Amino acid sequence: MRIAKPTKKGPEIPMCSMADIAFLLIIFFMVTTVFMVERGIQVTLPRAVSTKKLPKKNITHIWVSSEGAISIDDNIVKSDYVSPIMARKVATNPDIIVSILMDKESKYGTLSDIFDQLKESKALKISLATLKEKGA
């Protein structure tokens, strides 16, 4: 009588826990991802009786501090560079809305210069940011 030799099996990789590992990796990357939030310059916005919310898409922000510092999308720029930067943004997205967040203590001449630069760059959709007065 012949005794059958057991056949050797090759090494196997267990696939049972593969889904668990994939979900753990997804959770790890979701928890550790940092989303960039625009900070701009610290400004105190003026108050207004009525305000209107802007859509979240197609917006670029220009911050103006009380000292006259200008920041476009978290980059501090000189007032002469507003026009070329915005002209590039308008060329890539013609529907762009410019939201100006200006400190209530800043000079009106700075705002006038920014308006001239925006007109020169064909960025004509402009919004001036304000805070809504309480009780109004």
Contacts in CASP RR format, 6 or more apart in sequence:
PFRMAT RR
TARGET T0000
AUTHOR 0000-0000-0000
METHOD contacts of the structure
MODEL  1
MRIAKPTKKGPEIPMCSMADIAFLLIIFFMVTTVFMVERGIQVTLPRAVS
TKKLPKKNITHIWVSSEGAISIDDNIVKSDYVSPIMARKVATNPDIIVSI
LMDKESKYGTLSDIFDQLKESKALKISLATLKEKGA
38 61 0 8 1.000
38 73 0 8 1.000
38 74 0 8 1.000
39 74 0 8 1.000
40 61 0 8 1.000
40 63 0 8 1.000
40 71 0 8 1.000
40 74 0 8 1.000
40 101 0 8 1.000
41 63 0 8 1.000
41 64 0 8 1.000
41 65 0 8 1.000
41 69 0 8 1.000
41 71 0 8 1.000
41 76 0 8 1.000
42 65 0 8 1.000
43 63 0 8 1.000
43 64 0 8 1.000
43 65 0 8 1.000
43 66 0 8 1.000
43 101 0 8 1.000
43 102 0 8 1.000
43 103 0 8 1.000
44 66 0 8 1.000
44 103 0 8 1.000
44 104 0 8 1.000
44 105 0 8 1.000
45 101 0 8 1.000
45 102 0 8 1.000
45 103 0 8 1.000
45 104 0 8 1.000
45 129 0 8 1.000
45 130 0 8 1.000
45 131 0 8 1.000
46 102 0 8 1.000
46 104 0 8 1.000
46 130 0 8 1.000
46 131 0 8 1.000
47 130 0 8 1.000
47 131 0 8 1.000
47 132 0 8 1.000
47 133 0 8 1.000
48 130 0 8 1.000
48 131 0 8 1.000
48 132 0 8 1.000
48 133 0 8 1.000
49 132 0 8 1.000
49 133 0 8 1.000
49 136 0 8 1.000
50 132 0 8 1.000
50 136 0 8 1.000
51 130 0 8 1.000
51 131 0 8 1.000
51 132 0 8 1.000
54 97 0 8 1.000
54 99 0 8 1.000
54 127 0 8 1.000
55 97 0 8 1.000
58 93 0 8 1.000
58 95 0 8 1.000
58 96 0 8 1.000
58 97 0 8 1.000
59 96 0 8 1.000
59 97 0 8 1.000
59 98 0 8 1.000
59 99 0 8 1.000
60 72 0 8 1.000
60 73 0 8 1.000
60 86 0 8 1.000
60 89 0 8 1.000
60 96 0 8 1.000
60 97 0 8 1.000
60 98 0 8 1.000
60 99 0 8 1.000
61 72 0 8 1.000
61 73 0 8 1.000
61 99 0 8 1.000
61 100 0 8 1.000
61 101 0 8 1.000
62 70 0 8 1.000
62 71 0 8 1.000
62 72 0 8 1.000
62 82 0 8 1.000
62 98 0 8 1.000
62 99 0 8 1.000
62 100 0 8 1.000
62 101 0 8 1.000
62 114 0 8 1.000
63 70 0 8 1.000
63 71 0 8 1.000
63 72 0 8 1.000
63 101 0 8 1.000
63 102 0 8 1.000
64 70 0 8 1.000
64 71 0 8 1.000
64 100 0 8 1.000
64 101 0 8 1.000
64 102 0 8 1.000
64 103 0 8 1.000
64 106 0 8 1.000
64 110 0 8 1.000
64 111 0 8 1.000
64 114 0 8 1.000
65 71 0 8 1.000
65 103 0 8 1.000
65 106 0 8 1.000
66 103 0 8 1.000
66 105 0 8 1.000
66 106 0 8 1.000
67 106 0 8 1.000
68 106 0 8 1.000
68 107 0 8 1.000
68 110 0 8 1.000
69 76 0 8 1.000
70 76 0 8 1.000
70 77 0 8 1.000
70 78 0 8 1.000
70 79 0 8 1.000
70 82 0 8 1.000
70 110 0 8 1.000
70 114 0 8 1.000
71 77 0 8 1.000
72 82 0 8 1.000
72 85 0 8 1.000
72 86 0 8 1.000
77 85 0 8 1.000
79 110 0 8 1.000
79 113 0 8 1.000
79 114 0 8 1.000
79 117 0 8 1.000
80 117 0 8 1.000
82 113 0 8 1.000
82 114 0 8 1.000
82 117 0 8 1.000
82 118 0 8 1.000
82 121 0 8 1.000
83 117 0 8 1.000
83 118 0 8 1.000
83 120 0 8 1.000
83 121 0 8 1.000
84 121 0 8 1.000
85 121 0 8 1.000
86 98 0 8 1.000
86 117 0 8 1.000
86 118 0 8 1.000
86 121 0 8 1.000
86 123 0 8 1.000
87 120 0 8 1.000
87 121 0 8 1.000
87 122 0 8 1.000
87 123 0 8 1.000
89 96 0 8 1.000
89 123 0 8 1.000
90 96 0 8 1.000
90 121 0 8 1.000
90 122 0 8 1.000
90 123 0 8 1.000
95 125 0 8 1.000
96 123 0 8 1.000
96 125 0 8 1.000
97 125 0 8 1.000
97 126 0 8 1.000
97 127 0 8 1.000
98 118 0 8 1.000
98 123 0 8 1.000
98 125 0 8 1.000
98 126 0 8 1.000
98 127 0 8 1.000
99 127 0 8 1.000
99 129 0 8 1.000
100 111 0 8 1.000
100 114 0 8 1.000
100 126 0 8 1.000
100 127 0 8 1.000
100 128 0 8 1.000
100 129 0 8 1.000
101 129 0 8 1.000
102 110 0 8 1.000
102 111 0 8 1.000
102 128 0 8 1.000
102 129 0 8 1.000
115 126 0 8 1.000
118 124 0 8 1.000
118 126 0 8 1.000
END
